Amino acid sequence: MGNASRAAVGAIIMAALVSCSTLKMDVGWDKQVDFSKYRTWAWKDDGSIKDPIWSRRVQSVLEDELSRHKLTRSNQGPDLWVAVHWRLSVDTRVVSYDPAWGYGWGYWAGPTYTEVYQVPAGTMLIDLVDVGTKEIVWRGRASAEIREGKENEEREQRLREILAQMFAGYPPARS
């Protein structure tokens, strides 16, 4: 086997190993919620995606994926808020929850209960929040899969793959 052939075989093996990287993902939802009632969603920005161009790309990819699951983007009276918490570096998150108001966004959110957790580098959390109750009804988490230093096209393709896997069982069946 010549050097060119060895290099080609090596490249194929390396590509296979990289493509077989383990996706660390979990999805959870409120088993009492009837997901068939949700038809529309609106983006709820937490400011974690600092690059405005990449933020629009993420929204576009998410819109494509959610439309496959019969959810339509609407900024007028949506059923769900979709919040993407994205960390390309290690971060500590503090989320406030007030039983009187629910999931806390805005000046009114009272920090009655507070959850503090570490978000490792490359982690993406997606929350679907019921607008009426302001409670998280579905959460997906993917870890160590999309990092800084990659081209936007590479990151977008990886994001499409991750979201397809994450939302594969959406809407979840009611228990």
C-alpha positions, 0 to 999 in steps of 0.5 A: 500500500502506497503512502497516498493509500495509507493517508486516505485510509487514515483519514477515513478512520479518523473521520469515522472516529470523530463522527462516532463521538458520543453525544451527551444528551438528555431530555425531560418533560412534565408528564402531566402536560398535554403537549398537543395544546401547544401550536406556537412559540416565540424566542426568549433570548437570555443573551447567552449567544453573544454573536448576533449573526450566530444567534439568528442562525440558531433561531433559524435552525430551531425554527426549522426543527420545531416546524417539523413538529407542528410548532409555528413561530409567532411573536403574537400570543405564543403558547410557548417561549423557547429559551436557548441557554448556550455556553461555549465556555464553563459558566455558572447559571442561577435561575430564579423561580417564584411559585406565584409567577413561574419561570423568571424573566423580567423585572417582576421575577421574584427569587423565591427559589433559586437553582444554581448549576454549572454549565460545562463548555459546549453545553446547550440547554433548550427550555420550552416554557408554557407562557400561561403558567410560566413553567418549564414543560420540556428541557433538552440538554446537549453537552460538549458538542458545539464549541468555539473555533469552528466555522459557522457552517460546521456549527450549524450542521452539527446543531441541525443534527443535535436538534433532530436527535433532541426533538425526535420524541417530540411531542412526548406522549402524556402519561 
